[in-house]
Amino acid sequence: MDTDTILGLRTTIYKVPDLEKAKAWYAKAFATPPYFDEPFYVGFNIGGYELGLLPEEKAKTEKGDNVLSYWGVTDIQKQYENLLSLGAREHEAPHGVGGPLQVATVYDPWDNVIGLIFNPTFKAQRQ
């Protein structure tokens, strides 16, 4: 595989039944307004990476946790508690996964899993 063709993670998408409610919730949860806001897609710039919201086409989409995206944080407990205070539900409480690394996950109000990670040893490369 030619590693020059893979640039790295760019976007994480969450499907939601009510785009307007989800847009307001994610703007509070990530403390930033969307940079792209259309009836078919809402995009947020989170530290140089895209968090996207797509309207669900079916009445209820089965959500899974077989693929997880983790958003970097400096204080995992604080951010975890903030998401819970906004209406998220616990999926996995903050815990260590080796060395200084800690992870946690919550369900957003639409059953999407949002991951949080404290990882002071990883530095994203800017392009």
Secondary structure, 3 states (H helix, E strand, C coil): CCHHHCCCCCEEEEEECCHHHHHHHHHHHCCCCCCEEECCEEEEEECCEEEEEEECCCCCCCCCCCCCCEEECCCHHHHHHHHHHCCCEEEEEEEECCCCCEEEEEECCCCCEEEEEECCCCCCCCC
